[in-house]
């Protein structure tokens, strides 16, 4: 009945994901640790959290994924998915993701849009499980400091 833990992100127009890195420690009952999905889009278009990703690959932990932004389309949306078989069971267990966002055009204040979806349960009661979501925005600025 449990579900995958998912971290999704997309950039404002003018920004791209340059690379993504992840790590963590968890109780592993699966040979595949993480799924990474990403989509290419035009640099000046608006995005939202979308269920459609054009590329998906399975990876192990402690991996770095560089994105090729050399063409017309840029990587502006990404998702990391920790399998439901990889359980964050103790306080020492972690799921760490590092996004590197690069500037493509339009100096301005920008935001990185993040959505975390997780499954929580109480081993003492089968009736107290729940799926939660947390959406947040991280603001940052480009341009000269003059």
N, CA, C and O atoms as a GROMACS GRO file, in nm:
protein
  584
    1UNK      N    1   0.081  -0.120   0.000
    1UNK     CA    2   0.000   0.000   0.000
    1UNK      C    3   0.085   0.126   0.000
    1UNK      O    4   0.035   0.236  -0.025
    2UNK      N    5   0.215   0.112   0.028
    2UNK     CA    6   0.299   0.231   0.031
    2UNK      C    7   0.321   0.285  -0.109
    2UNK      O    8   0.290   0.219  -0.208
    3UNK      N    9   0.377   0.406  -0.116
    3UNK     CA   10   0.402   0.472  -0.244
    3UNK      C   11   0.544   0.523  -0.250
    3UNK      O   12   0.612   0.534  -0.147
    4UNK      N   13   0.592   0.554  -0.372
    4UNK     CA   14   0.725   0.609  -0.390
    4UNK      C   15   0.736   0.747  -0.328
    4UNK      O   16   0.637   0.819  -0.316
    5UNK      N   17   0.857   0.785  -0.287
    5UNK     CA   18   0.888   0.920  -0.246
    5UNK      C   19   0.939   0.994  -0.368
    5UNK      O   20   1.030   0.946  -0.436
    6UNK      N   21   0.883   1.111  -0.398
    6UNK     CA   22   0.914   1.181  -0.523
    6UNK      C   23   0.947   1.327  -0.493
    6UNK      O   24   0.878   1.393  -0.415
    7UNK      N   25   1.054   1.377  -0.554
    7UNK     CA   26   1.089   1.518  -0.550
    7UNK      C   27   1.090   1.570  -0.693
    7UNK      O   28   1.169   1.525  -0.775
    8UNK      N   29   0.999   1.666  -0.722
    8UNK     CA   30   0.988   1.724  -0.855
    8UNK      C   31   1.031   1.870  -0.848
    8UNK      O   32   1.013   1.936  -0.746
    9UNK      N   33   1.088   1.920  -0.957
    9UNK     CA   34   1.131   2.060  -0.962
    9UNK      C   35   1.120   2.112  -1.105
    9UNK      O   36   1.137   2.037  -1.202
   10UNK      N   37   1.091   2.242  -1.116
   10UNK     CA   38   1.100   2.308  -1.245
   10UNK      C   39   1.148   2.450  -1.225
   10UNK      O   40   1.133   2.508  -1.117
   11UNK      N   41   1.208   2.507  -1.331
   11UNK     CA   42   1.268   2.639  -1.323
   11UNK      C   43   1.178   2.744  -1.385
   11UNK      O   44   1.089   2.713  -1.464
   12UNK      N   45   1.203   2.868  -1.348
   12UNK     CA   46   1.139   2.983  -1.414
   12UNK      C   47   1.196   2.997  -1.556
   12UNK      O   48   1.304   2.944  -1.584
   13UNK      N   49   1.126   3.066  -1.644
   13UNK     CA   50   1.181   3.093  -1.778
   13UNK      C   51   1.317   3.162  -1.768
   13UNK      O   52   1.335   3.252  -1.686
   14UNK      N   53   1.412   3.120  -1.851
   14UNK     CA   54   1.545   3.176  -1.852
   14UNK      C   55   1.647   3.096  -1.773
   14UNK      O   56   1.766   3.123  -1.783
   15UNK      N   57   1.603   2.997  -1.696
   15UNK     CA   58   1.693   2.912  -1.618
   15UNK      C   59   1.682   2.768  -1.666
   15UNK      O   60   1.582   2.727  -1.725
   16UNK      N   61   1.788   2.690  -1.638
   16UNK     CA   62   1.793   2.549  -1.676
   16UNK      C   63   1.857   2.469  -1.563
   16UNK      O   64   1.926   2.525  -1.478
   17UNK      N   65   1.834   2.339  -1.563
   17UNK     CA   66   1.906   2.249  -1.474
   17UNK      C   67   2.035   2.210  -1.543
   17UNK      O   68   2.033   2.157  -1.654
   18UNK      N   69   2.148   2.235  -1.477
   18UNK     CA   70   2.277   2.196  -1.533
   18UNK      C   71   2.312   2.052  -1.494
   18UNK      O   72   2.354   1.973  -1.578
   19UNK      N   73   2.293   2.020  -1.367
   19UNK     CA   74   2.314   1.882  -1.323
   19UNK      C   75   2.230   1.855  -1.200
   19UNK      O   76   2.174   1.946  -1.138
   20UNK      N   77   2.224   1.728  -1.166
   20UNK     CA   78   2.150   1.684  -1.048
   20UNK      C   79   2.230   1.572  -0.984
   20UNK      O   80   2.284   1.486  -1.053
   21UNK      N   81   2.237   1.575  -0.852
   21UNK     CA   82   2.312   1.475  -0.777
   21UNK      C   83   2.225   1.426  -0.662
   21UNK      O   84   2.147   1.503  -0.607
   22UNK      N   85   2.238   1.300  -0.626
   22UNK     CA   86   2.157   1.246  -0.518
   22UNK      C   87   2.234   1.142  -0.440
   22UNK      O   88   2.331   1.083  -0.488
   23UNK      N   89   2.187   1.120  -0.319
   23UNK     CA   90   2.249   1.024  -0.228
   23UNK      C   91   2.148   0.997  -0.117
   23UNK      O   92   2.037   1.051  -0.118
   24UNK      N   93   2.186   0.916  -0.025
   24UNK     CA   94   2.100   0.890   0.089
   24UNK      C   95   2.135   0.757   0.154
   24UNK      O   96   2.222   0.684   0.107
   25UNK      N   97   2.066   0.730   0.259
   25UNK     CA   98   2.077   0.600   0.325
   25UNK      C   99   1.936   0.559   0.363
   25UNK      O  100   1.858   0.638   0.416
   26UNK      N  101   1.905   0.435   0.337
   26UNK     CA  102   1.771   0.384   0.363
   26UNK      C  103   1.776   0.233   0.375
   26UNK      O  104   1.877   0.171   0.342
   27UNK      N  105   1.668   0.176   0.421
   27UNK     CA  106   1.655   0.031   0.427
   27UNK      C  107   1.617  -0.014   0.287
   27UNK      O  108   1.507   0.015   0.240
   28UNK      N  109   1.707  -0.085   0.220
   28UNK     CA  110   1.689  -0.119   0.079
   28UNK      C  111   1.640  -0.261   0.062
   28UNK      O  112   1.706  -0.356   0.105
   29UNK      N  113   1.524  -0.276  -0.001
   29UNK     CA  114   1.475  -0.409  -0.035
   29UNK      C  115   1.460  -0.422  -0.186
   29UNK      O  116   1.388  -0.509  -0.234
   30UNK      N  117   1.527  -0.334  -0.259
   30UNK     CA  118   1.519  -0.333  -0.404
   30UNK      C  119   1.658  -0.313  -0.463
   30UNK      O  120   1.741  -0.245  -0.402
   31UNK      N  121   1.684  -0.370  -0.579
   31UNK     CA  122   1.815  -0.354  -0.641
   31UNK      C  123   1.829  -0.220  -0.712
   31UNK      O  124   1.941  -0.173  -0.731
   32UNK      N  125   1.718  -0.158  -0.751
   32UNK     CA  126   1.722  -0.027  -0.815
   32UNK      C  127   1.683   0.078  -0.712
   32UNK      O  128   1.579   0.067  -0.647
   33UNK      N  129   1.769   0.178  -0.697
   33UNK     CA  130   1.748   0.276  -0.591
   33UNK      C  131   1.658   0.392  -0.633
   33UNK      O  132   1.564   0.426  -0.562
   34UNK      N  133   1.688   0.454  -0.748
   34UNK     CA  134   1.621   0.578  -0.784
   34UNK      C  135   1.585   0.581  -0.932
   34UNK      O  136   1.653   0.521  -1.015
   35UNK      N  137   1.478   0.652  -0.962
   35UNK     CA  138   1.442   0.682  -1.099
   35UNK      C  139   1.455   0.831  -1.121
   35UNK      O  140   1.407   0.910  -1.039
   36UNK      N  141   1.520   0.872  -1.228
   36UNK     CA  142   1.533   1.013  -1.263
   36UNK      C  143   1.459   1.037  -1.393
   36UNK      O  144   1.480   0.966  -1.491
   37UNK      N  145   1.373   1.138  -1.394
   37UNK     CA  146   1.300   1.176  -1.515
   37UNK      C  147   1.324   1.323  -1.541
   37UNK      O  148   1.341   1.401  -1.446
   38UNK      N  149   1.326   1.363  -1.669
   38UNK     CA  150   1.344   1.503  -1.703
   38UNK      C  151   1.278   1.531  -1.836
   38UNK      O  152   1.250   1.441  -1.915
   39UNK      N  153   1.253   1.659  -1.860
   39UNK     CA  154   1.190   1.704  -1.984
   39UNK      C  155   1.266   1.823  -2.038
   39UNK      O  156   1.319   1.905  -1.964
   40UNK      N  157   1.270   1.830  -2.170
   40UNK     CA  158   1.327   1.946  -2.240
   40UNK      C  159   1.213   2.040  -2.276
   40UNK      O  160   1.105   1.996  -2.313
   41UNK      N  161   1.239   2.170  -2.267
   41UNK     CA  162   1.140   2.269  -2.310
   41UNK      C  163   1.213   2.393  -2.358
   41UNK      O  164   1.333   2.408  -2.336
   42UNK      N  165   1.140   2.481  -2.421
   42UNK     CA  166   1.198   2.607  -2.467
   42UNK      C  167   1.232   2.694  -2.347
   42UNK      O  168   1.158   2.694  -2.249
   43UNK      N  169   1.343   2.768  -2.352
   43UNK     CA  170   1.388   2.843  -2.234
   43UNK      C  171   1.294   2.952  -2.188
   43UNK      O  172   1.294   2.984  -2.068
   44UNK      N  173   1.213   3.012  -2.274
   44UNK     CA  174   1.128   3.125  -2.235
   44UNK      C  175   0.985   3.088  -2.204
   44UNK      O  176   0.902   3.177  -2.186
   45UNK      N  177   0.952   2.960  -2.196
   45UNK     CA  178   0.813   2.919  -2.174
   45UNK      C  179   0.786   2.892  -2.027
   45UNK      O  180   0.876   2.857  -1.952
   46UNK      N  181   0.662   2.910  -1.986
   46UNK     CA  182   0.621   2.879  -1.850
   46UNK      C  183   0.599   2.729  -1.833
   46UNK      O  184   0.565   2.660  -1.929
   47UNK      N  185   0.619   2.679  -1.712
   47UNK     CA  186   0.599   2.538  -1.680
   47UNK      C  187   0.516   2.525  -1.554
   47UNK      O  188   0.494   2.622  -1.482
   48UNK      N  189   0.472   2.404  -1.527
   48UNK     CA  190   0.407   2.369  -1.402
   48UNK      C  191   0.443   2.225  -1.371
   48UNK      O  192   0.508   2.158  -1.451
   49UNK      N  193   0.402   2.176  -1.254
   49UNK     CA  194   0.428   2.036  -1.223
   49UNK      C  195   0.343   1.951  -1.316
   49UNK      O  196   0.220   1.958  -1.314
   50UNK      N  197   0.410   1.870  -1.396
   50UNK     CA  198   0.343   1.795  -1.501
   50UNK      C  199   0.362   1.645  -1.480
   50UNK      O  200   0.470   1.603  -1.437
   51UNK      N  201   0.263   1.566  -1.508
   51UNK     CA  202   0.280   1.420  -1.496
   51UNK      C  203   0.358   1.360  -1.612
   51UNK      O  204   0.390   1.241  -1.609
   52UNK      N  205   0.390   1.441  -1.715
   52UNK     CA  206   0.457   1.390  -1.834
   52UNK      C  207   0.605   1.429  -1.834
   52UNK      O  208   0.638   1.547  -1.829
   53UNK      N  209   0.692   1.330  -1.839
   53UNK     CA  210   0.836   1.350  -1.851
   53UNK      C  211   0.882   1.274  -1.975
   53UNK      O  212   0.838   1.161  -1.997
   54UNK      N  213   0.968   1.335  -2.056
   54UNK     CA  214   1.006   1.275  -2.183
   54UNK      C  215   1.121   1.176  -2.171
   54UNK      O  216   1.139   1.093  -2.261
   55UNK      N  217   1.199   1.180  -2.064
   55UNK     CA  218   1.314   1.090  -2.046
   55UNK      C  219   1.311   1.034  -1.905
   55UNK      O  220   1.286   1.107  -1.809
   56UNK      N  221   1.337   0.903  -1.892
   56UNK     CA  222   1.342   0.838  -1.761
   56UNK      C  223   1.455   0.735  -1.761
   56UNK      O  224   1.468   0.657  -1.856
   57UNK      N  225   1.536   0.734  -1.654
   57UNK     CA  226   1.645   0.639  -1.639
   57UNK      C  227   1.652   0.595  -1.494
   57UNK      O  228   1.623   0.674  -1.403
   58UNK      N  229   1.690   0.470  -1.472
   58UNK     CA  230   1.709   0.417  -1.337
   58UNK      C  231   1.856   0.430  -1.299
   58UNK      O  232   1.944   0.404  -1.380
   59UNK      N  233   1.883   0.472  -1.174
   59UNK     CA  234   2.018   0.492  -1.125
   59UNK      C  235   2.032   0.433  -0.986
   59UNK      O  236   1.934   0.399  -0.920
   60UNK      N  237   2.158   0.420  -0.943
   60UNK     CA  238   2.186   0.386  -0.804
   60UNK      C  239   2.216   0.515  -0.728
   60UNK      O  240   2.224   0.622  -0.788
   61UNK      N  241   2.231   0.505  -0.597
   61UNK     CA  242   2.261   0.624  -0.518
   61UNK      C  243   2.403   0.672  -0.547
   61UNK      O  244   2.481   0.604  -0.614
   62UNK      N  245   2.436   0.790  -0.496
   62UNK     CA  246   2.567   0.854  -0.513
   62UNK      C  247   2.600   0.871  -0.662
   62UNK      O  248   2.707   0.832  -0.707
   63UNK      N  249   2.509   0.930  -0.735
   63UNK     CA  250   2.525   0.947  -0.879
   63UNK      C  251   2.507   1.093  -0.916
   63UNK      O  252   2.436   1.167  -0.849
   64UNK      N  253   2.572   1.134  -1.024
   64UNK     CA  254   2.562   1.268  -1.078
   64UNK      C  255   2.509   1.257  -1.220
   64UNK      O  256   2.559   1.177  -1.299
   65UNK      N  257   2.408   1.337  -1.254
   65UNK     CA  258   2.354   1.340  -1.390
   65UNK      C  259   2.372   1.480  -1.444
   65UNK      O  260   2.315   1.575  -1.392
   66UNK      N  261   2.454   1.494  -1.550
   66UNK     CA  262   2.470   1.621  -1.621
   66UNK      C  263   2.368   1.628  -1.733
   66UNK      O  264   2.343   1.528  -1.800
   67UNK      N  265   2.307   1.745  -1.752
   67UNK     CA  266   2.209   1.762  -1.858
   67UNK      C  267   2.270   1.839  -1.974
   67UNK      O  268   2.345   1.935  -1.954
   68UNK      N  269   2.239   1.797  -2.096
   68UNK     CA  270   2.288   1.863  -2.216
   68UNK      C  271   2.190   1.973  -2.256
   68UNK      O  272   2.079   1.944  -2.302
   69UNK      N  273   2.230   2.096  -2.238
   69UNK     CA  274   2.147   2.212  -2.272
   69UNK      C  275   2.202   2.286  -2.392
   69UNK      O  276   2.180   2.407  -2.407
   70UNK      N  277   2.275   2.215  -2.479
   70UNK     CA  278   2.342   2.282  -2.590
   70UNK      C  279   2.248   2.313  -2.708
   70UNK      O  280   2.281   2.398  -2.790
   71UNK      N  281   2.135   2.247  -2.717
   71UNK     CA  282   2.043   2.271  -2.828
   71UNK      C  283   1.942   2.379  -2.798
   71UNK      O  284   1.955   2.454  -2.701
   72UNK      N  285   1.840   2.386  -2.881
   72UNK     CA  286   1.734   2.486  -2.864
   72UNK      C  287   1.654   2.461  -2.737
   72UNK      O  288   1.623   2.554  -2.664
   73UNK      N  289   1.620   2.335  -2.710
   73UNK     CA  290   1.544   2.300  -2.591
   73UNK      C  291   1.638   2.280  -2.473
   73UNK      O  292   1.750   2.233  -2.489
   74UNK      N  293   1.590   2.316  -2.354
   74UNK     CA  294   1.670   2.310  -2.232
   74UNK      C  295   1.598   2.224  -2.128
   74UNK      O  296   1.476   2.211  -2.130
   75UNK      N  297   1.677   2.163  -2.037
   75UNK     CA  298   1.618   2.085  -1.928
   75UNK      C  299   1.570   2.182  -1.821
   75UNK      O  300   1.651   2.246  -1.755
   76UNK      N  301   1.439   2.191  -1.806
   76UNK     CA  302   1.382   2.285  -1.709
   76UNK      C  303   1.288   2.217  -1.611
   76UNK      O  304   1.230   2.283  -1.525
   77UNK      N  305   1.272   2.085  -1.623
   77UNK     CA  306   1.183   2.011  -1.535
   77UNK      C  307   1.247   1.876  -1.506
   77UNK      O  308   1.293   1.807  -1.598
   78UNK      N  309   1.249   1.837  -1.378
   78UNK     CA  310   1.311   1.711  -1.341
   78UNK      C  311   1.238   1.650  -1.221
   78UNK      O  312   1.168   1.718  -1.146
   79UNK      N  313   1.257   1.519  -1.207
   79UNK     CA  314   1.192   1.445  -1.099
   79UNK      C  315   1.285   1.333  -1.053
   79UNK      O  316   1.341   1.262  -1.136
   80UNK      N  317   1.302   1.318  -0.922
   80UNK     CA  318   1.376   1.206  -0.863
   80UNK      C  319   1.276   1.124  -0.783
   80UNK      O  320   1.198   1.178  -0.704
   81UNK      N  321   1.279   0.993  -0.805
   81UNK     CA  322   1.181   0.905  -0.744
   81UNK      C  323   1.251   0.794  -0.668
   81UNK      O  324   1.321   0.711  -0.727
   82UNK      N  325   1.232   0.792  -0.536
   82UNK     CA  326   1.286   0.687  -0.450
   82UNK      C  327   1.181   0.578  -0.441
   82UNK      O  328   1.068   0.603  -0.397
   83UNK      N  329   1.216   0.457  -0.482
   83UNK     CA  330   1.120   0.346  -0.484
   83UNK      C  331   1.060   0.320  -0.347
   83UNK      O  332   1.126   0.337  -0.245
   84UNK      N  333   0.935   0.279  -0.346
   84UNK     CA  334   0.867   0.247  -0.220
   84UNK      C  335   0.935   0.130  -0.149
   84UNK      O  336   0.911   0.109  -0.030
   85UNK      N  337   1.020   0.055  -0.220
   85UNK     CA  338   1.094  -0.055  -0.158
   85UNK      C  339   1.215  -0.007  -0.080
   85UNK      O  340   1.275  -0.085  -0.005
   86UNK      N  341   1.252   0.119  -0.096
   86UNK     CA  342   1.363   0.180  -0.023
   86UNK      C  343   1.304   0.265   0.088
   86UNK      O  344   1.255   0.376   0.063
   87UNK      N  345   1.307   0.215   0.208
   87UNK     CA  346   1.231   0.272   0.320
   87UNK      C  347   1.318   0.363   0.405
   87UNK      O  348   1.428   0.325   0.445
   88UNK      N  349   1.269   0.484   0.432
   88UNK     CA  350   1.332   0.574   0.528
   88UNK      C  351   1.270   0.540   0.664
   88UNK      O  352   1.164   0.591   0.700
   89UNK      N  353   1.339   0.454   0.739
   89UNK     CA  354   1.278   0.395   0.857
   89UNK      C  355   1.328   0.452   0.990
   89UNK      O  356   1.254   0.454   1.088
   90UNK      N  357   1.453   0.496   0.994
   90UNK     CA  358   1.509   0.547   1.119
   90UNK      C  359   1.548   0.694   1.103
   90UNK      O  360   1.558   0.742   0.990
   91UNK      N  361   1.570   0.766   1.212
   91UNK     CA  362   1.611   0.907   1.201
   91UNK      C  363   1.743   0.928   1.125
   91UNK      O  364   1.767   1.037   1.073
   92UNK      N  365   1.827   0.826   1.117
   92UNK     CA  366   1.954   0.839   1.046
   92UNK      C  367   1.939   0.819   0.894
   92UNK      O  368   2.033   0.847   0.820
   93UNK      N  369   1.825   0.772   0.849
   93UNK     CA  370   1.803   0.753   0.705
   93UNK      C  371   1.776   0.887   0.638
   93UNK      O  372   1.706   0.972   0.693
   94UNK      N  373   1.833   0.907   0.517
   94UNK     CA  374   1.818   1.033   0.445
   94UNK      C  375   1.792   1.009   0.297
   94UNK      O  376   1.822   0.902   0.244
   95UNK      N  377   1.735   1.108   0.232
   95UNK     CA  378   1.717   1.111   0.088
   95UNK      C  379   1.760   1.251   0.044
   95UNK      O  380   1.687   1.347   0.064
   96UNK      N  381   1.879   1.262  -0.014
   96UNK     CA  382   1.941   1.390  -0.044
   96UNK      C  383   1.945   1.414  -0.194
   96UNK      O  384   1.986   1.326  -0.270
   97UNK      N  385   1.902   1.533  -0.238
   97UNK     CA  386   1.904   1.570  -0.379
   97UNK      C  387   1.963   1.709  -0.391
   97UNK      O  388   1.926   1.800  -0.316
   98UNK      N  389   2.055   1.727  -0.486
   98UNK     CA  390   2.120   1.855  -0.511
   98UNK      C  391   2.092   1.894  -0.656
   98UNK      O  392   2.129   1.822  -0.748
   99UNK      N  393   2.026   2.009  -0.676
   99UNK     CA  394   2.000   2.063  -0.809
   99UNK      C  395   2.098   2.176  -0.836
   99UNK      O  396   2.121   2.260  -0.749
  100UNK      N  397   2.157   2.179  -0.955
  100UNK     CA  398   2.236   2.294  -0.998
  100UNK      C  399   2.158   2.366  -1.107
  100UNK      O  400   2.134   2.311  -1.214
  101UNK      N  401   2.118   2.489  -1.078
  101UNK     CA  402   2.038   2.568  -1.171
  101UNK      C  403   2.128   2.672  -1.235
  101UNK      O  404   2.203   2.741  -1.165
  102UNK      N  405   2.123   2.683  -1.368
  102UNK     CA  406   2.204   2.779  -1.440
  102UNK      C  407   2.118   2.883  -1.508
  102UNK      O  408   2.002   2.858  -1.542
  103UNK      N  409   2.176   2.998  -1.528
  103UNK     CA  410   2.108   3.111  -1.590
  103UNK      C  411   2.123   3.102  -1.741
  103UNK      O  412   2.234   3.080  -1.791
  104UNK      N  413   2.015   3.119  -1.814
  104UNK     CA  414   2.019   3.116  -1.959
  104UNK      C  415   1.991   3.253  -2.019
  104UNK      O  416   2.061   3.296  -2.111
  105UNK      N  417   1.890   3.322  -1.969
  105UNK     CA  418   1.858   3.458  -2.016
  105UNK      C  419   1.771   3.529  -1.914
  105UNK      O  420   1.719   3.465  -1.822
  106UNK      N  421   1.755   3.659  -1.928
  106UNK     CA  422   1.669   3.744  -1.847
  106UNK      C  423   1.718   3.755  -1.702
  106UNK      O  424   1.680   3.675  -1.617
  107UNK      N  425   1.801   3.855  -1.676
  107UNK     CA  426   1.844   3.882  -1.539
  107UNK      C  427   1.725   3.931  -1.458
  107UNK      O  428   1.663   4.032  -1.493
  108UNK      N  429   1.693   3.863  -1.353
  108UNK     CA  430   1.579   3.900  -1.268
  108UNK      C  431   1.576   3.809  -1.148
  108UNK      O  432   1.654   3.715  -1.137
  109UNK      N  433   1.484   3.838  -1.057
  109UNK     CA  434   1.461   3.744  -0.948
  109UNK      C  435   1.388   3.624  -1.005
  109UNK      O  436   1.292   3.640  -1.080
  110UNK      N  437   1.434   3.506  -0.970
  110UNK     CA  438   1.375   3.382  -1.022
  110UNK      C  439   1.335   3.294  -0.905
  110UNK      O  440   1.364   3.323  -0.789
  111UNK      N  441   1.266   3.185  -0.938
  111UNK     CA  442   1.235   3.088  -0.834
  111UNK      C  443   1.252   2.947  -0.887
  111UNK      O  444   1.232   2.920  -1.006
  112UNK      N  445   1.291   2.860  -0.797
  112UNK     CA  446   1.297   2.717  -0.823
  112UNK      C  447   1.174   2.658  -0.754
  112UNK      O  448   1.155   2.675  -0.634
  113UNK      N  449   1.093   2.589  -0.830
  113UNK     CA  450   0.967   2.534  -0.780
  113UNK      C  451   0.987   2.388  -0.743
  113UNK      O  452   1.030   2.308  -0.826
  114UNK      N  453   0.956   2.351  -0.619
  114UNK     CA  454   0.978   2.216  -0.568
  114UNK      C  455   0.849   2.156  -0.515
  114UNK      O  456   0.768   2.224  -0.452
  115UNK      N  457   0.831   2.026  -0.540
  115UNK     CA  458   0.718   1.953  -0.482
  115UNK      C  459   0.769   1.818  -0.433
  115UNK      O  460   0.830   1.742  -0.509
  116UNK      N  461   0.743   1.790  -0.306
  116UNK     CA  462   0.786   1.665  -0.243
  116UNK      C  463   0.661   1.586  -0.209
  116UNK      O  464   0.572   1.635  -0.140
  117UNK      N  465   0.654   1.463  -0.258
  117UNK     CA  466   0.542   1.373  -0.228
  117UNK      C  467   0.598   1.254  -0.150
  117UNK      O  468   0.696   1.192  -0.192
  118UNK      N  469   0.536   1.223  -0.038
  118UNK     CA  470   0.589   1.118   0.049
  118UNK      C  471   0.474   1.037   0.110
  118UNK      O  472   0.360   1.081   0.113
  119UNK      N  473   0.508   0.920   0.157
  119UNK     CA  474   0.414   0.828   0.220
  119UNK      C  475   0.461   0.806   0.364
  119UNK      O  476   0.578   0.777   0.388
  120UNK      N  477   0.370   0.821   0.459
  120UNK     CA  478   0.402   0.804   0.600
  120UNK      C  479   0.309   0.699   0.660
  120UNK      O  480   0.189   0.698   0.630
  121UNK      N  481   0.364   0.613   0.743
  121UNK     CA  482   0.279   0.516   0.810
  121UNK      C  483   0.327   0.493   0.953
  121UNK      O  484   0.442   0.521   0.988
  122UNK      N  485   0.238   0.442   1.032
  122UNK     CA  486   0.266   0.408   1.171
  122UNK      C  487   0.263   0.256   1.180
  122UNK      O  488   0.158   0.196   1.157
  123UNK      N  489   0.374   0.195   1.213
  123UNK     CA  490   0.382   0.049   1.220
  123UNK      C  491   0.293  -0.008   1.329
  123UNK      O  492   0.263  -0.128   1.328
  124UNK      N  493   0.249   0.075   1.423
  124UNK     CA  494   0.163   0.029   1.531
  124UNK      C  495   0.016   0.024   1.490
  124UNK      O  496  -0.065  -0.041   1.556
  125UNK      N  497  -0.018   0.092   1.381
  125UNK     CA  498  -0.158   0.097   1.339
  125UNK      C  499  -0.166   0.100   1.186
  125UNK      O  500  -0.116   0.194   1.124
  126UNK      N  501  -0.227   0.000   1.126
  126UNK     CA  502  -0.239  -0.004   0.981
  126UNK      C  503  -0.334   0.102   0.927
  126UNK      O  504  -0.340   0.125   0.807
  127UNK      N  505  -0.410   0.166   1.016
  127UNK     CA  506  -0.508   0.266   0.974
  127UNK      C  507  -0.454   0.409   0.976
  127UNK      O  508  -0.529   0.502   0.944
  128UNK      N  509  -0.327   0.428   1.011
  128UNK     CA  510  -0.277   0.564   1.022
  128UNK      C  511  -0.176   0.600   0.913
  128UNK      O  512  -0.093   0.688   0.934
  129UNK      N  513  -0.183   0.535   0.798
  129UNK     CA  514  -0.095   0.571   0.688
  129UNK      C  515  -0.154   0.690   0.611
  129UNK      O  516  -0.275   0.712   0.612
  130UNK      N  517  -0.066   0.764   0.544
  130UNK     CA  518  -0.113   0.880   0.469
  130UNK      C  519  -0.010   0.919   0.364
  130UNK      O  520   0.110   0.894   0.380
  131UNK      N  521  -0.058   0.979   0.257
  131UNK     CA  522   0.028   1.038   0.156
  131UNK      C  523   0.028   1.187   0.178
  131UNK      O  524  -0.077   1.248   0.194
  132UNK      N  525   0.147   1.247   0.180
  132UNK     CA  526   0.157   1.391   0.200
  132UNK      C  527   0.228   1.456   0.084
  132UNK      O  528   0.303   1.392   0.010
  133UNK      N  529   0.203   1.585   0.068
  133UNK     CA  530   0.272   1.664  -0.033
  133UNK      C  531   0.309   1.799   0.025
  133UNK      O  532   0.233   1.857   0.102
  134UNK      N  533   0.426   1.847  -0.012
  134UNK     CA  534   0.471   1.979   0.029
  134UNK      C  535   0.526   2.048  -0.094
  134UNK      O  536   0.617   1.996  -0.159
  135UNK      N  537   0.472   2.164  -0.127
  135UNK     CA  538   0.519   2.242  -0.240
  135UNK      C  539   0.580   2.371  -0.188
  135UNK      O  540   0.521   2.438  -0.102
  136UNK      N  541   0.698   2.407  -0.238
  136UNK     CA  542   0.761   2.532  -0.195
  136UNK      C  543   0.837   2.594  -0.311
  136UNK      O  544   0.865   2.528  -0.411
  137UNK      N  545   0.870   2.721  -0.296
  137UNK     CA  546   0.946   2.795  -0.395
  137UNK      C  547   1.070   2.853  -0.328
  137UNK      O  548   1.063   2.904  -0.216
  138UNK      N  549   1.182   2.846  -0.397
  138UNK     CA  550   1.307   2.904  -0.349
  138UNK      C  551   1.343   3.018  -0.442
  138UNK      O  552   1.361   2.996  -0.562
  139UNK      N  553   1.354   3.139  -0.391
  139UNK     CA  554   1.380   3.257  -0.473
  139UNK      C  555   1.529   3.291  -0.472
  139UNK      O  556   1.597   3.276  -0.371
  140UNK      N  557   1.579   3.338  -0.587
  140UNK     CA  558   1.718   3.381  -0.600
  140UNK      C  559   1.725   3.485  -0.711
  140UNK      O  560   1.633   3.496  -0.791
  141UNK      N  561   1.834   3.562  -0.715
  141UNK     CA  562   1.848   3.670  -0.812
  141UNK      C  563   1.974   3.654  -0.896
  141UNK      O  564   2.075   3.603  -0.848
  142UNK      N  565   1.967   3.698  -1.021
  142UNK     CA  566   2.080   3.706  -1.112
  142UNK      C  567   2.105   3.852  -1.143
  142UNK      O  568   2.015   3.935  -1.126
  143UNK      N  569   2.222   3.884  -1.187
  143UNK     CA  570   2.252   4.019  -1.230
  143UNK      C  571   2.367   4.077  -1.150
  143UNK      O  572   2.418   4.013  -1.058
  144UNK      N  573   2.407   4.196  -1.185
  144UNK     CA  574   2.520   4.260  -1.117
  144UNK      C  575   2.476   4.314  -0.981
  144UNK      O  576   2.358   4.339  -0.958
  145UNK      N  577   2.572   4.331  -0.893
  145UNK     CA  578   2.542   4.382  -0.759
  145UNK      C  579   2.556   4.532  -0.753
  145UNK      O  580   2.548   4.590  -0.645
  146UNK      N  581   2.576   4.599  -0.867
  146UNK     CA  582   2.590   4.746  -0.870
  146UNK      C  583   2.457   4.814  -0.856
  146UNK      O  584   2.451   4.937  -0.856
   0.00000   0.00000   0.00000
